[in-house]
Amino acid sequence: MAGKHKQPPSFKTETEEREFWESNDSSDFVDWKQAERVRMPNLKPSTKAISLCLPVSLLEQIKITANKQDVPYQSLIKIWLAEKVGVV
């Protein structure tokens, strides 16, 4: 679209906005050639707490390994899970 872009509608909810952008091309609303890269170093990914039951002996082994690597055991579990599913 040369020069003129539409104004996006106002949204009452995040869900309404998400549905809109899932079915509309943003290039109709934004001139991406004018976009600039930005850094957001303090942006943290969303997390959700879960409950996970582990055998006591397994948890103790994880804690020992984490201590040897000088990382919190919860962080070590997250690292291992991310590696296993190929996120890192």
Backbone as JSON, one array per atom type, in Angstrom:
{
  "sequence": "MAGKHKQPPSFKTETEEREFWESNDSSDFVDWKQAERVRMPNLKPSTKAISLCLPVSLLEQIKITANKQDVPYQSLIKIWLAEKVGVV",
  "N": [[0.85, -1.17, 0.0], [0.82, 2.07, -0.98], [1.94, 4.74, 0.78], [-0.61, 5.39, 2.16], [-2.11, 4.21, 5.05], [-4.38, 2.18, 6.84], [-6.22, 2.98, 9.83], [-5.97, 1.11, 12.77], [-8.7, -0.58, 14.41], [-10.33, 0.32, 17.55], [-9.95, -1.59, 20.5], [-11.76, -3.52, 22.82], [-10.98, -5.56, 24.47], [-8.12, -7.62, 25.2], [-8.28, -10.1, 24.02], [-10.04, -9.62, 21.89], [-8.42, -7.92, 20.37], [-6.28, -9.66, 19.78], [-7.59, -11.59, 18.2], [-8.28, -9.98, 16.03], [-5.72, -9.27, 14.93], [-4.83, -11.77, 14.25], [-6.27, -12.34, 12.03], [-5.86, -10.3, 10.2], [-3.69, -8.46, 8.04], [-0.83, -6.89, 9.13], [0.61, -5.1, 7.6], [-1.19, -3.58, 6.25], [-1.76, -1.63, 7.99], [0.55, -0.59, 9.09], [3.57, 0.97, 8.15], [6.08, -0.85, 7.49], [8.57, -0.38, 6.45], [9.42, 1.92, 7.59], [9.92, 1.21, 10.15], [11.84, 0.81, 13.15], [14.49, -0.97, 14.74], [14.34, -2.03, 18.11], [15.64, -2.41, 21.4], [14.87, -4.33, 24.21], [15.97, -4.81, 27.0], [15.14, -5.41, 29.6], [12.86, -6.87, 29.43], [10.97, -9.59, 30.37], [10.2, -13.02, 29.85], [6.87, -14.32, 29.99], [5.8, -16.23, 32.77], [4.6, -19.19, 34.38], [3.57, -20.6, 37.34], [3.91, -23.95, 38.34], [2.91, -27.1, 39.75], [4.86, -29.82, 40.66], [5.34, -33.12, 41.24], [7.95, -34.94, 42.56], [10.04, -37.77, 43.12], [11.59, -37.95, 46.31], [14.29, -38.66, 46.43], [15.16, -38.16, 43.8], [14.79, -35.38, 43.63], [16.63, -34.56, 45.56], [19.03, -35.36, 44.33], [18.98, -33.67, 42.12], [19.2, -31.2, 43.41], [21.77, -31.46, 44.51], [23.33, -31.59, 42.18], [22.71, -29.08, 41.1], [23.79, -27.44, 43.08], [26.51, -28.0, 42.77], [26.91, -26.83, 40.32], [26.43, -24.27, 40.94], [23.91, -22.99, 40.7], [20.45, -22.16, 41.19], [18.25, -24.85, 42.05], [15.72, -24.93, 40.81], [16.14, -23.36, 38.55], [18.01, -24.93, 37.21], [16.44, -27.16, 36.59], [14.65, -25.9, 34.79], [16.46, -25.23, 32.75], [17.3, -27.78, 31.9], [14.83, -28.82, 30.99], [14.26, -27.03, 28.9], [16.4, -27.57, 27.17], [15.81, -30.22, 26.55], [13.41, -30.06, 25.08], [14.27, -28.58, 23.02], [14.42, -25.76, 23.02], [16.54, -24.12, 23.61]],
  "CA": [[0.0, 0.0, 0.0], [1.73, 3.21, -1.11], [1.66, 5.98, 1.48], [-1.78, 5.45, 3.05], [-2.39, 3.02, 5.83], [-5.62, 2.25, 7.62], [-6.1, 3.06, 11.29], [-6.55, -0.09, 13.38], [-9.85, -0.26, 15.26], [-10.13, 0.28, 19.0], [-10.3, -2.9, 21.02], [-12.25, -3.5, 24.2], [-10.27, -6.57, 25.24], [-6.92, -8.17, 24.57], [-8.75, -11.21, 23.18], [-10.58, -9.02, 20.67], [-7.28, -7.45, 19.6], [-5.56, -10.83, 19.3], [-8.38, -12.16, 17.1], [-8.17, -9.07, 14.89], [-4.4, -9.38, 14.3], [-4.69, -13.12, 13.69], [-6.98, -12.43, 10.75], [-5.58, -9.12, 9.37], [-2.28, -8.23, 7.72], [-0.38, -5.65, 9.76], [1.16, -4.17, 6.62], [-2.27, -2.67, 5.86], [-1.89, -0.63, 9.06], [1.87, -0.1, 9.5], [4.59, 1.02, 7.11], [7.2, -1.55, 8.12], [9.83, 0.18, 5.94], [9.78, 3.0, 8.51], [10.11, 0.64, 11.49], [13.2, 0.78, 13.68], [14.74, -2.01, 15.74], [14.49, -1.58, 19.48], [16.08, -3.42, 22.37], [14.14, -4.3, 25.48], [16.78, -5.72, 27.82], [14.5, -5.77, 30.86], [11.64, -7.62, 29.16], [11.09, -10.97, 30.82], [9.12, -13.85, 29.33], [5.82, -14.69, 30.94], [5.99, -17.53, 33.4], [3.46, -19.71, 35.11], [3.98, -21.55, 38.37], [3.26, -25.26, 38.28], [3.25, -28.02, 40.83], [5.44, -31.02, 40.08], [5.72, -34.09, 42.27], [9.13, -35.73, 42.22], [10.54, -38.59, 44.24], [12.51, -37.19, 47.16], [15.68, -38.97, 46.06], [15.45, -37.45, 42.55], [14.92, -33.96, 43.96], [17.91, -34.38, 46.26], [20.1, -35.45, 43.33], [18.92, -32.43, 41.33], [19.73, -30.14, 44.26], [23.22, -31.66, 44.61], [23.89, -31.2, 40.89], [22.57, -27.63, 41.0], [24.77, -26.84, 43.99], [27.83, -28.14, 42.15], [26.96, -25.88, 39.2], [26.19, -22.96, 41.53], [22.66, -22.42, 40.19], [19.28, -22.65, 41.93], [17.79, -26.1, 41.46], [14.6, -24.68, 39.9], [16.72, -22.88, 37.29], [18.61, -26.08, 36.55], [15.33, -27.93, 36.01], [14.19, -25.16, 33.6], [17.48, -25.38, 31.71], [17.21, -29.15, 31.37], [13.59, -28.96, 30.22], [14.41, -26.27, 27.65], [17.31, -28.34, 26.31], [15.13, -31.44, 26.1], [12.4, -29.76, 24.04], [14.93, -27.87, 21.93], [14.17, -24.32, 23.07], [17.84, -23.42, 23.64]],
  "C": [[0.9, 1.24, 0.0], [1.24, 4.42, -0.33], [0.52, 5.96, 2.48], [-1.99, 4.12, 3.75], [-3.67, 3.25, 6.63], [-5.28, 2.43, 9.1], [-6.68, 1.77, 11.86], [-7.73, 0.31, 14.27], [-9.45, -0.22, 16.74], [-10.62, -1.07, 19.5], [-10.73, -2.77, 22.47], [-11.48, -4.48, 25.08], [-9.03, -7.03, 24.48], [-7.3, -9.32, 23.63], [-9.27, -10.69, 21.84], [-9.43, -8.53, 19.78], [-6.51, -8.61, 18.99], [-6.28, -11.44, 18.1], [-8.28, -11.3, 15.85], [-6.84, -9.28, 14.17], [-4.13, -10.76, 13.74], [-5.32, -13.22, 12.31], [-6.75, -11.22, 9.83], [-4.08, -8.96, 9.19], [-1.85, -6.87, 8.29], [0.16, -4.64, 8.76], [0.08, -3.25, 6.04], [-2.37, -1.49, 6.83], [-0.57, 0.04, 9.44], [2.8, -0.1, 8.3], [5.87, 0.43, 7.72], [8.55, -1.07, 7.59], [10.32, 1.3, 6.85], [10.09, 2.49, 9.92], [11.58, 0.66, 11.87], [13.32, -0.33, 14.71], [14.89, -1.37, 17.11], [14.99, -2.73, 20.33], [15.27, -3.23, 23.64], [14.84, -5.25, 26.45], [16.1, -6.17, 29.11], [13.21, -6.55, 30.68], [11.84, -9.07, 29.54], [9.93, -11.78, 30.25], [8.09, -14.15, 30.41], [6.11, -16.07, 31.51], [4.71, -17.93, 34.11], [3.96, -20.74, 36.1], [3.19, -22.85, 38.19], [3.67, -26.07, 39.5], [3.73, -29.31, 40.18], [5.88, -31.93, 41.22], [6.88, -34.93, 41.77], [9.48, -36.63, 43.4], [11.59, -37.8, 45.01], [13.95, -37.43, 46.74], [16.08, -38.25, 44.76], [15.66, -35.96, 42.82], [16.24, -33.69, 44.67], [19.08, -34.44, 45.29], [20.15, -34.19, 42.47], [19.53, -31.28, 42.14], [21.25, -30.24, 44.4], [23.9, -31.19, 43.33], [23.84, -29.68, 40.73], [23.59, -26.92, 41.88], [26.17, -26.9, 43.4], [28.01, -27.14, 41.0], [26.69, -24.44, 39.65], [24.99, -22.24, 40.89], [21.51, -22.93, 41.07], [18.73, -23.91, 41.25], [16.6, -25.9, 40.52], [15.11, -24.2, 38.54], [17.34, -24.03, 36.51], [17.54, -26.95, 35.9], [14.82, -27.25, 34.75], [15.18, -25.3, 32.45], [17.39, -26.76, 31.07], [15.96, -29.34, 30.52], [13.7, -28.23, 28.88], [15.32, -27.0, 26.67], [16.6, -29.56, 25.72], [14.13, -31.17, 24.99], [12.99, -28.91, 22.92], [14.69, -26.38, 21.89], [15.49, -23.55, 23.07], [18.81, -24.02, 22.66]]
}
